[in-house]
Amino acid sequence: MKLTIHKSHPARGLIVGGGATALFFLLFIITGGAMLGTVMSPLWIGFIIGALLMLLGVFRLIGGPNAFGLGDTEHKHPTP
């Protein structure tokens, strides 16, 4: 039984999920205020993580399943 990587790649999921996460945290920041007194709101961390996930999805979409040399560690499925 030979294991292969599916043709569909989770790059689109990373782009959509990261973008949605960044958007939701940005909405929370805008509606709740970016500053808590003199301290910056910790919600920016969620926005940054969502933006980084979205960028990772873009790089994986461009580079394909072997982007960053991770092709051998992906979840593999048996060929039908």
NUVEX-95542 format. One record per atom (N, C-alpha, C): residue in one letter; z, x, y; residue number from 1; atom name. Coordinates in Angstrom, 3 decimals. Each point is the difference from the previous one (the first is absolute). Example, Ala and Ser with C-alpha at 12.3 -4.5 7.8 and 13.67 -1.06 7.14 Angstrom:
NUVEX-95542
<rec resn="a" c3="7.800" c1="13.190" c2="-5.690" resi="1" name="N"/>
<rec resn="a" c3="0.000" c1="-0.890" c2="1.190" resi="1" name="CA"/>
<rec resn="a" c3="0.000" c1="0.900" c2="1.200" resi="1" name="C"/>
<rec resn="s" c3="-0.720" c1="-0.350" c2="1.050" resi="2" name="N"/>
<rec resn="s" c3="0.060" c1="0.820" c2="1.190" resi="2" name="CA"/>
<rec resn="s" c3="0.730" c1="-0.770" c2="1.090" resi="2" name="C"/>
END
This chain:
NUVEX-95542
<rec resn="m" c3="0.000" c1="0.851" c2="-1.165" resi="1" name="N"/>
<rec resn="m" c3="0.000" c1="-0.851" c2="1.165" resi="1" name="CA"/>
<rec resn="m" c3="0.000" c1="0.903" c2="1.236" resi="1" name="C"/>
<rec resn="k" c3="-1.033" c1="-0.149" c2="0.818" resi="2" name="N"/>
<rec resn="k" c3="-0.132" c1="0.813" c2="1.215" resi="2" name="CA"/>
<rec resn="k" c3="0.537" c1="-0.786" c2="1.192" resi="2" name="C"/>
<rec resn="l" c3="0.882" c1="0.627" c2="0.778" resi="3" name="N"/>
<rec resn="l" c3="0.559" c1="-0.650" c2="1.172" resi="3" name="CA"/>
<rec resn="l" c3="-0.851" c1="0.317" c2="1.223" resi="3" name="C"/>
<rec resn="t" c3="-0.260" c1="-1.009" c2="0.813" resi="4" name="N"/>
<rec resn="t" c3="-0.789" c1="0.182" c2="1.211" resi="4" name="CA"/>
<rec resn="t" c3="0.696" c1="-0.656" c2="1.183" resi="4" name="C"/>
<rec resn="i" c3="-0.427" c1="0.381" c2="1.180" resi="5" name="N"/>
<rec resn="i" c3="0.496" c1="-0.622" c2="1.222" resi="5" name="CA"/>
<rec resn="i" c3="-0.939" c1="-1.132" c2="0.358" resi="5" name="C"/>
<rec resn="h" c3="0.565" c1="-1.156" c2="0.355" resi="6" name="N"/>
<rec resn="h" c3="-0.816" c1="-1.153" c2="0.383" resi="6" name="CA"/>
<rec resn="h" c3="-0.895" c1="0.330" c2="1.182" resi="6" name="C"/>
<rec resn="k" c3="-1.148" c1="-0.664" c2="0.080" resi="7" name="N"/>
<rec resn="k" c3="-0.907" c1="0.184" c2="1.133" resi="7" name="CA"/>
<rec resn="k" c3="0.638" c1="-0.497" c2="1.293" resi="7" name="C"/>
<rec resn="s" c3="0.705" c1="-1.136" c2="-0.062" resi="8" name="N"/>
<rec resn="s" c3="0.654" c1="-0.496" c2="1.205" resi="8" name="CA"/>
<rec resn="s" c3="1.183" c1="0.905" c2="0.304" resi="8" name="C"/>
<rec resn="h" c3="0.153" c1="0.332" c2="1.252" resi="9" name="N"/>
<rec resn="h" c3="1.020" c1="0.944" c2="0.394" resi="9" name="CA"/>
<rec resn="h" c3="0.955" c1="-0.666" c2="0.971" resi="9" name="C"/>
<rec resn="p" c3="1.290" c1="0.317" c2="-0.026" resi="10" name="N"/>
<rec resn="p" c3="0.967" c1="-0.702" c2="0.850" resi="10" name="CA"/>
<rec resn="p" c3="-0.062" c1="0.386" c2="1.476" resi="10" name="C"/>
<rec resn="a" c3="-1.070" c1="0.623" c2="0.455" resi="11" name="N"/>
<rec resn="a" c3="-0.093" c1="0.407" c2="1.399" resi="11" name="CA"/>
<rec resn="a" c3="0.007" c1="-1.215" c2="0.922" resi="11" name="C"/>
<rec resn="r" c3="-0.714" c1="-1.053" c2="-0.396" resi="12" name="N"/>
<rec resn="r" c3="-0.025" c1="-1.200" c2="0.849" resi="12" name="CA"/>
<rec resn="r" c3="1.380" c1="-0.629" c2="0.088" resi="12" name="C"/>
<rec resn="g" c3="0.748" c1="0.020" c2="-1.076" resi="13" name="N"/>
<rec resn="g" c3="1.361" c1="-0.528" c2="0.015" resi="13" name="CA"/>
<rec resn="g" c3="0.909" c1="0.806" c2="0.912" resi="13" name="C"/>
<rec resn="l" c3="-0.177" c1="1.330" c2="-0.004" resi="14" name="N"/>
<rec resn="l" c3="0.783" c1="0.839" c2="0.902" resi="14" name="CA"/>
<rec resn="l" c3="-0.358" c1="-0.280" c2="1.451" resi="14" name="C"/>
<rec resn="i" c3="-1.286" c1="-0.188" c2="0.270" resi="15" name="N"/>
<rec resn="i" c3="-0.430" c1="-0.271" c2="1.371" resi="15" name="CA"/>
<rec resn="i" c3="0.552" c1="-1.339" c2="0.481" resi="15" name="C"/>
<rec resn="v" c3="-0.172" c1="-1.042" c2="-0.812" resi="16" name="N"/>
<rec resn="v" c3="0.462" c1="-1.331" c2="0.401" resi="16" name="CA"/>
<rec resn="v" c3="1.533" c1="-0.055" c2="0.047" resi="16" name="C"/>
<rec resn="g" c3="0.646" c1="0.514" c2="-1.023" resi="17" name="N"/>
<rec resn="g" c3="1.463" c1="-0.026" c2="-0.053" resi="17" name="CA"/>
<rec resn="g" c3="0.639" c1="0.838" c2="1.095" resi="17" name="C"/>
<rec resn="g" c3="-0.522" c1="1.209" c2="0.212" resi="18" name="N"/>
<rec resn="g" c3="0.534" c1="0.856" c2="1.060" resi="18" name="CA"/>
<rec resn="g" c3="-0.252" c1="-0.582" c2="1.373" resi="18" name="C"/>
<rec resn="g" c3="-1.187" c1="-0.576" c2="0.191" resi="19" name="N"/>
<rec resn="g" c3="-0.310" c1="-0.625" c2="1.284" resi="19" name="CA"/>
<rec resn="g" c3="0.875" c1="-1.204" c2="0.282" resi="19" name="C"/>
<rec resn="a" c3="0.234" c1="-0.820" c2="-1.040" resi="20" name="N"/>
<rec resn="a" c3="0.860" c1="-1.171" c2="0.173" resi="20" name="CA"/>
<rec resn="a" c3="1.440" c1="0.418" c2="0.291" resi="20" name="C"/>
<rec resn="t" c3="0.484" c1="1.020" c2="-0.713" resi="21" name="N"/>
<rec resn="t" c3="1.353" c1="0.492" c2="0.243" resi="21" name="CA"/>
<rec resn="t" c3="0.136" c1="0.523" c2="1.420" resi="21" name="C"/>
<rec resn="a" c3="-0.964" c1="0.807" c2="0.439" resi="22" name="N"/>
<rec resn="a" c3="0.038" c1="0.541" c2="1.363" resi="22" name="CA"/>
<rec resn="a" c3="-0.062" c1="-1.132" c2="1.023" resi="22" name="C"/>
<rec resn="l" c3="-0.840" c1="-0.992" c2="-0.242" resi="23" name="N"/>
<rec resn="l" c3="-0.139" c1="-1.116" c2="0.935" resi="23" name="CA"/>
<rec resn="l" c3="1.293" c1="-0.809" c2="0.104" resi="23" name="C"/>
<rec resn="f" c3="0.613" c1="-0.304" c2="-1.151" resi="24" name="N"/>
<rec resn="f" c3="1.239" c1="-0.772" c2="0.012" resi="24" name="CA"/>
<rec resn="f" c3="1.126" c1="0.742" c2="0.716" resi="24" name="C"/>
<rec resn="f" c3="0.137" c1="1.299" c2="-0.284" resi="25" name="N"/>
<rec resn="f" c3="1.042" c1="0.760" c2="0.682" resi="25" name="CA"/>
<rec resn="f" c3="-0.293" c1="0.114" c2="1.493" resi="25" name="C"/>
<rec resn="l" c3="-1.277" c1="0.129" c2="0.371" resi="26" name="N"/>
<rec resn="l" c3="-0.347" c1="0.053" c2="1.414" resi="26" name="CA"/>
<rec resn="l" c3="0.332" c1="-1.322" c2="0.684" resi="26" name="C"/>
<rec resn="l" c3="-0.251" c1="-1.116" c2="-0.687" resi="27" name="N"/>
<rec resn="l" c3="0.367" c1="-1.306" c2="0.558" resi="27" name="CA"/>
<rec resn="l" c3="1.513" c1="-0.127" c2="0.179" resi="27" name="C"/>
<rec resn="f" c3="0.759" c1="0.490" c2="-0.980" resi="28" name="N"/>
<rec resn="f" c3="1.458" c1="-0.027" c2="0.127" resi="28" name="CA"/>
<rec resn="f" c3="0.461" c1="0.864" c2="1.174" resi="28" name="C"/>
<rec resn="i" c3="-0.650" c1="1.144" c2="0.186" resi="29" name="N"/>
<rec resn="i" c3="0.366" c1="0.892" c2="1.099" resi="29" name="CA"/>
<rec resn="i" c3="-0.299" c1="-0.665" c2="1.338" resi="29" name="C"/>
<rec resn="i" c3="-1.176" c1="-0.617" c2="0.101" resi="30" name="N"/>
<rec resn="i" c3="-0.403" c1="-0.626" c2="1.263" resi="30" name="CA"/>
<rec resn="i" c3="0.895" c1="-1.192" c2="0.326" resi="30" name="C"/>
<rec resn="t" c3="0.260" c1="-0.835" c2="-1.003" resi="31" name="N"/>
<rec resn="t" c3="0.800" c1="-1.190" c2="0.269" resi="31" name="CA"/>
<rec resn="t" c3="1.482" c1="0.324" c2="0.142" resi="31" name="C"/>
<rec resn="g" c3="0.488" c1="1.035" c2="-0.656" resi="32" name="N"/>
<rec resn="g" c3="1.420" c1="0.322" c2="0.041" resi="32" name="CA"/>
<rec resn="g" c3="0.363" c1="1.070" c2="1.002" resi="32" name="C"/>
<rec resn="g" c3="-0.985" c1="0.635" c2="0.574" resi="33" name="N"/>
<rec resn="g" c3="0.282" c1="1.082" c2="0.940" resi="33" name="CA"/>
<rec resn="g" c3="-0.049" c1="1.343" c2="-0.701" resi="33" name="C"/>
<rec resn="a" c3="-0.636" c1="0.956" c2="0.648" resi="34" name="N"/>
<rec resn="a" c3="-0.170" c1="1.318" c2="-0.597" resi="34" name="CA"/>
<rec resn="a" c3="1.260" c1="0.856" c2="0.129" resi="34" name="C"/>
<rec resn="m" c3="0.900" c1="-0.366" c2="0.893" resi="35" name="N"/>
<rec resn="m" c3="1.201" c1="0.800" c2="0.218" resi="35" name="CA"/>
<rec resn="m" c3="1.243" c1="-0.849" c2="-0.265" resi="35" name="C"/>
<rec resn="l" c3="0.984" c1="0.604" c2="-0.574" resi="36" name="N"/>
<rec resn="l" c3="1.300" c1="-0.638" c2="-0.187" resi="36" name="CA"/>
<rec resn="l" c3="0.973" c1="0.707" c2="0.942" resi="36" name="C"/>
<rec resn="g" c3="0.082" c1="-0.497" c2="1.206" resi="37" name="N"/>
<rec resn="g" c3="0.791" c1="0.700" c2="1.013" resi="37" name="CA"/>
<rec resn="g" c3="-0.738" c1="1.257" c2="0.405" resi="37" name="C"/>
<rec resn="t" c3="0.563" c1="1.148" c2="-0.294" resi="38" name="N"/>
<rec resn="t" c3="-0.669" c1="1.271" c2="0.310" resi="38" name="CA"/>
<rec resn="t" c3="-0.553" c1="0.663" c2="-1.252" resi="38" name="C"/>
<rec resn="v" c3="0.141" c1="-0.666" c2="-1.156" resi="39" name="N"/>
<rec resn="v" c3="-0.444" c1="0.566" c2="-1.276" resi="39" name="CA"/>
<rec resn="v" c3="-1.295" c1="-0.667" c2="-0.415" resi="39" name="C"/>
<rec resn="m" c3="-0.937" c1="0.793" c2="-0.502" resi="40" name="N"/>
<rec resn="m" c3="-1.275" c1="-0.533" c2="-0.470" resi="40" name="CA"/>
<rec resn="m" c3="0.219" c1="-0.815" c2="-1.276" resi="40" name="C"/>
<rec resn="s" c3="-0.699" c1="-1.115" c2="-0.121" resi="41" name="N"/>
<rec resn="s" c3="0.147" c1="-0.891" c2="-1.147" resi="41" name="CA"/>
<rec resn="s" c3="-0.449" c1="0.687" c2="-1.295" resi="41" name="C"/>
<rec resn="p" c3="0.765" c1="-0.152" c2="-1.091" resi="42" name="N"/>
<rec resn="p" c3="-0.408" c1="0.603" c2="-1.270" resi="42" name="CA"/>
<rec resn="p" c3="-1.183" c1="-0.715" c2="-0.647" resi="42" name="C"/>
<rec resn="l" c3="-0.448" c1="-1.119" c2="0.566" resi="43" name="N"/>
<rec resn="l" c3="-1.157" c1="-0.693" c2="-0.554" resi="43" name="CA"/>
<rec resn="l" c3="-1.275" c1="0.828" c2="0.117" resi="43" name="C"/>
<rec resn="w" c3="-0.006" c1="0.999" c2="0.872" resi="44" name="N"/>
<rec resn="w" c3="-1.180" c1="0.856" c2="0.115" resi="44" name="CA"/>
<rec resn="w" c3="-0.275" c1="0.750" c2="-1.297" resi="44" name="C"/>
<rec resn="i" c3="1.047" c1="0.252" c2="-0.783" resi="45" name="N"/>
<rec resn="i" c3="-0.179" c1="0.694" c2="-1.280" resi="45" name="CA"/>
<rec resn="i" c3="-0.877" c1="-0.841" c2="-0.931" resi="45" name="C"/>
<rec resn="g" c3="0.234" c1="-1.311" c2="-0.057" resi="46" name="N"/>
<rec resn="g" c3="-0.826" c1="-0.885" c2="-0.825" resi="46" name="CA"/>
<rec resn="g" c3="-1.438" c1="-0.034" c2="0.475" resi="46" name="C"/>
<rec resn="f" c3="-0.197" c1="-0.016" c2="1.318" resi="47" name="N"/>
<rec resn="f" c3="-1.354" c1="0.021" c2="0.549" resi="47" name="CA"/>
<rec resn="f" c3="-0.714" c1="1.294" c2="-0.377" resi="47" name="C"/>
<rec resn="i" c3="0.694" c1="1.126" c2="0.116" resi="48" name="N"/>
<rec resn="i" c3="-0.608" c1="1.301" c2="-0.318" resi="48" name="CA"/>
<rec resn="i" c3="-0.342" c1="0.082" c2="-1.486" resi="48" name="C"/>
<rec resn="i" c3="0.881" c1="-0.476" c2="-0.867" resi="49" name="N"/>
<rec resn="i" c3="-0.268" c1="0.021" c2="-1.441" resi="49" name="CA"/>
<rec resn="i" c3="-1.209" c1="-0.879" c2="-0.336" resi="49" name="C"/>
<rec resn="g" c3="-0.083" c1="-1.187" c2="0.612" resi="50" name="N"/>
<rec resn="g" c3="-1.160" c1="-0.863" c2="-0.230" resi="50" name="CA"/>
<rec resn="g" c3="-1.290" c1="0.645" c2="0.462" resi="50" name="C"/>
<rec resn="a" c3="0.036" c1="0.665" c2="1.163" resi="51" name="N"/>
<rec resn="a" c3="-1.194" c1="0.676" c2="0.505" resi="51" name="CA"/>
<rec resn="a" c3="-0.398" c1="1.155" c2="-0.917" resi="51" name="C"/>
<rec resn="l" c3="0.979" c1="0.736" c2="-0.519" resi="52" name="N"/>
<rec resn="l" c3="-0.312" c1="1.099" c2="-0.914" resi="52" name="CA"/>
<rec resn="l" c3="-0.581" c1="-0.514" c2="-1.317" resi="52" name="C"/>
<rec resn="l" c3="0.505" c1="-1.124" c2="-0.498" resi="53" name="N"/>
<rec resn="l" c3="-0.578" c1="-0.591" c2="-1.218" resi="53" name="CA"/>
<rec resn="l" c3="-1.445" c1="-0.424" c2="0.235" resi="53" name="C"/>
<rec resn="m" c3="-0.254" c1="-0.561" c2="1.175" resi="54" name="N"/>
<rec resn="m" c3="-1.358" c1="-0.411" c2="0.324" resi="54" name="CA"/>
<rec resn="m" c3="-0.923" c1="1.227" c2="0.072" resi="54" name="C"/>
<rec resn="l" c3="0.464" c1="1.078" c2="0.613" resi="55" name="N"/>
<rec resn="l" c3="-0.806" c1="1.221" c2="0.060" resi="55" name="CA"/>
<rec resn="l" c3="-0.227" c1="0.589" c2="-1.390" resi="55" name="C"/>
<rec resn="l" c3="1.016" c1="-0.058" c2="-0.866" resi="56" name="N"/>
<rec resn="l" c3="-0.179" c1="0.471" c2="-1.374" resi="56" name="CA"/>
<rec resn="l" c3="-1.073" c1="-0.817" c2="-0.709" resi="56" name="C"/>
<rec resn="g" c3="-0.015" c1="-1.310" c2="0.231" resi="57" name="N"/>
<rec resn="g" c3="-1.033" c1="-0.848" c2="-0.587" resi="57" name="CA"/>
<rec resn="g" c3="-1.388" c1="0.363" c2="0.486" resi="57" name="C"/>
<rec resn="v" c3="-0.120" c1="0.326" c2="1.291" resi="58" name="N"/>
<rec resn="v" c3="-1.303" c1="0.404" c2="0.549" resi="58" name="CA"/>
<rec resn="v" c3="-0.446" c1="1.312" c2="-0.638" resi="58" name="C"/>
<rec resn="f" c3="0.908" c1="0.961" c2="-0.129" resi="59" name="N"/>
<rec resn="f" c3="-0.358" c1="1.267" c2="-0.632" resi="59" name="CA"/>
<rec resn="f" c3="-0.373" c1="-0.193" c2="-1.462" resi="59" name="C"/>
<rec resn="r" c3="0.726" c1="-0.887" c2="-0.699" resi="60" name="N"/>
<rec resn="r" c3="-0.328" c1="-0.242" c2="-1.407" resi="60" name="CA"/>
<rec resn="r" c3="-1.325" c1="-0.740" c2="-0.135" resi="60" name="C"/>
<rec resn="l" c3="-0.330" c1="-0.872" c2="0.978" resi="61" name="N"/>
<rec resn="l" c3="-1.269" c1="-0.710" c2="-0.021" resi="61" name="CA"/>
<rec resn="l" c3="-1.151" c1="0.980" c2="0.197" resi="61" name="C"/>
<rec resn="i" c3="0.186" c1="0.951" c2="0.894" resi="62" name="N"/>
<rec resn="i" c3="-1.043" c1="1.002" c2="0.269" resi="62" name="CA"/>
<rec resn="i" c3="-0.086" c1="1.014" c2="-1.136" resi="62" name="C"/>
<rec resn="g" c3="1.158" c1="0.498" c2="-0.451" resi="63" name="N"/>
<rec resn="g" c3="0.026" c1="1.062" c2="-1.005" resi="63" name="CA"/>
<rec resn="g" c3="-0.163" c1="-0.466" c2="-1.419" resi="63" name="C"/>
<rec resn="g" c3="0.194" c1="-1.276" c2="-0.259" resi="64" name="N"/>
<rec resn="g" c3="-0.128" c1="-0.523" c2="-1.353" resi="64" name="CA"/>
<rec resn="g" c3="1.266" c1="0.203" c2="-0.803" resi="64" name="C"/>
<rec resn="p" c3="-0.055" c1="-0.327" c2="-1.294" resi="65" name="N"/>
<rec resn="p" c3="1.199" c1="0.065" c2="-0.826" resi="65" name="CA"/>
<rec resn="p" c3="0.539" c1="1.405" c2="-0.185" resi="65" name="C"/>
<rec resn="n" c3="-0.796" c1="1.022" c2="0.224" resi="66" name="N"/>
<rec resn="n" c3="0.465" c1="1.372" c2="-0.180" resi="66" name="CA"/>
<rec resn="n" c3="0.453" c1="0.636" c2="1.300" resi="66" name="C"/>
<rec resn="a" c3="0.213" c1="-0.810" c2="1.051" resi="67" name="N"/>
<rec resn="a" c3="0.458" c1="0.540" c2="1.278" resi="67" name="CA"/>
<rec resn="a" c3="1.355" c1="0.669" c2="-0.177" resi="67" name="C"/>
<rec resn="f" c3="0.194" c1="1.112" c2="0.643" resi="68" name="N"/>
<rec resn="f" c3="1.232" c1="0.792" c2="-0.051" resi="68" name="CA"/>
<rec resn="f" c3="0.265" c1="0.563" c2="-1.384" resi="68" name="C"/>
<rec resn="g" c3="-0.991" c1="0.018" c2="-0.865" resi="69" name="N"/>
<rec resn="g" c3="0.171" c1="0.564" c2="-1.338" resi="69" name="CA"/>
<rec resn="g" c3="0.916" c1="-0.818" c2="-0.892" resi="69" name="C"/>
<rec resn="l" c3="0.114" c1="-1.298" c2="0.253" resi="70" name="N"/>
<rec resn="l" c3="0.908" c1="-0.838" c2="-0.771" resi="70" name="CA"/>
<rec resn="l" c3="-0.705" c1="-0.792" c2="-1.093" resi="70" name="C"/>
<rec resn="g" c3="-1.231" c1="0.336" c2="-0.331" resi="71" name="N"/>
<rec resn="g" c3="-0.757" c1="-0.789" c2="-0.962" resi="71" name="CA"/>
<rec resn="g" c3="0.608" c1="-0.019" c2="-1.382" resi="71" name="C"/>
<rec resn="d" c3="0.654" c1="1.087" c2="-0.420" resi="72" name="N"/>
<rec resn="d" c3="0.553" c1="0.065" c2="-1.345" resi="72" name="CA"/>
<rec resn="d" c3="1.340" c1="-0.723" c2="-0.113" resi="72" name="C"/>
<rec resn="t" c3="0.644" c1="-0.299" c2="1.112" resi="73" name="N"/>
<rec resn="t" c3="1.310" c1="-0.645" c2="-0.064" resi="73" name="CA"/>
<rec resn="t" c3="-0.076" c1="-1.502" c2="0.254" resi="73" name="C"/>
<rec resn="e" c3="-1.208" c1="-0.540" c2="0.173" resi="74" name="N"/>
<rec resn="e" c3="-0.156" c1="-1.436" c2="0.261" resi="74" name="CA"/>
<rec resn="e" c3="0.290" c1="-0.791" c2="-1.268" resi="74" name="C"/>
<rec resn="h" c3="0.299" c1="-1.276" c2="0.204" resi="75" name="N"/>
<rec resn="h" c3="0.203" c1="-0.906" c2="-1.131" resi="75" name="CA"/>
<rec resn="h" c3="-1.336" c1="-0.207" c2="-0.696" resi="75" name="C"/>
<rec resn="k" c3="-0.085" c1="0.370" c2="-1.264" resi="76" name="N"/>
<rec resn="k" c3="-1.271" c1="-0.094" c2="-0.727" resi="76" name="CA"/>
<rec resn="k" c3="0.026" c1="-1.172" c2="-0.981" resi="76" name="C"/>
<rec resn="h" c3="-1.151" c1="-0.599" c2="-0.204" resi="77" name="N"/>
<rec resn="h" c3="-0.148" c1="-1.137" c2="-0.906" resi="77" name="CA"/>
<rec resn="h" c3="-0.936" c1="0.389" c2="-1.137" resi="77" name="C"/>
<rec resn="p" c3="0.227" c1="-0.539" c2="-1.189" resi="78" name="N"/>
<rec resn="p" c3="-0.934" c1="0.289" c2="-1.090" resi="78" name="CA"/>
<rec resn="p" c3="-1.356" c1="-0.639" c2="0.283" resi="78" name="C"/>
<rec resn="t" c3="-1.054" c1="0.675" c2="-0.422" resi="79" name="N"/>
<rec resn="t" c3="-1.340" c1="-0.558" c2="0.160" resi="79" name="CA"/>
<rec resn="t" c3="-0.159" c1="-1.166" c2="-0.954" resi="79" name="C"/>
<rec resn="p" c3="-0.681" c1="-1.074" c2="0.453" resi="80" name="N"/>
<rec resn="p" c3="-0.158" c1="-1.172" c2="-0.883" resi="80" name="CA"/>
<rec resn="p" c3="-0.925" c1="0.241" c2="-1.148" resi="80" name="C"/>
END
